[in-house]
Amino acid sequence: MTTRRWPAAAVLGVSALLLSACGGDTDLSDAGGGGGDAAAGGSIAADYDLSGLSATVGSKEFTESQILGQITLAALQAAGADVSDQTGLTGTDTVRAALESGDIDMYWEYTGTGWVNILGNTTTELPENLHRAVSDADAANGVAWLEPAPFEDTYRIAATSAFAEEHGLETMTEVAGYVQANPAEGTLCAASEFLNRDDGLPGLQQAYGFEFSEVVELDLGLIYTQVGESCNFGEVFSTDARIVSNDLAVIDDDQSFFVPYNGALTVRQDVLDENPELADLMGEISALLTDDTITELNSRVDNDGEEYDAVAQQFLRDNGFID
């Protein structure tokens, strides 16, 4: 398997736009994707008082994480908290390090990422209740995992609908057989994090007993449009609305390799101890974040061009949390 990076000149302008939109610089001083009107009123203001809380909210750089970060910021603000925006940090390692160092106080993480990448477990023999296992183990690090949302944003491999239909590719087992029989066709577009995670490409290829012949390393935001152009297959997230807008077919993980990735707000335990109402407030909100809901919110940013904070506040407004 060979790996090549996208030529810088070919995507310089697009990457710059994506990074500026996502706040992708790893320097915390440049992070922050908000800037909208202050959130206030609604049921949050009536039911919660977090006026004693001063907190910094972080997120990763991709759309869903940014939206979740902005939902959290607006909710805390409506409850009277003094909040700072450090959303848009690039990659799990960066945002988790910021949490552990105290540079941020909370961010949304995924159970599968917590189990494998943060806690160092394998993808085999998963606990029956992954959230509870991750929460219990991470307590030793001073990190609390609030109740997870119902949505599950998992890694998947996708191809264009036309390519998948032409070659009869519905499952990863079928993809593995096709790539082995047609190595020149086994090209994959993927982002750097997926290429190096045990619950990403290395583990996937081991589980299915094959290797993609060539990997094109791209910024995550470019993959959806480059499947069918620069590669035949691509790394995607299951709740990303760009799957639909780019007419991609998601390949079924028929051997259940990918770990469950339910979203949950992770919070420094000392912050939660001083502000226990935070768990109740975010529990009300996260319970409404279903697969369909989060996909719709993602679509309003990625397909309709709305701003992260505007989408987040409208979600809270539509559900009566803020005015």
Secondary structure, 3 states (H helix, E strand, C coil): CEEEECCHHHHHHHHHHHHHHHCCCCCHHHCCCCCCCCCCCHHHHHHCCCCCCEEEEEEECCHHHHHHHHHHHHHHHHCCCEEEEEEEECCHHHHHHHHHHCCCCEEEEEHHHHHHHHCCCCCCCCCCCHHHHHHHHHHHHCEEECCCCCCECCEEEEEEHHHHHHHCCCEHHHHHHHHHHCHHHCEEEECHHHHHCCCCHHHHHHHHCCCCCEEEECCHHHHHHHECCCECEEEEECCCCHHHHCCEEECECCCCCCCCCEEEEEEEHHHHHHCCHHHHHHHHHHCCCCHHHHHHHHHHHHCCCCCHHHHHHHHHHHCCCCC
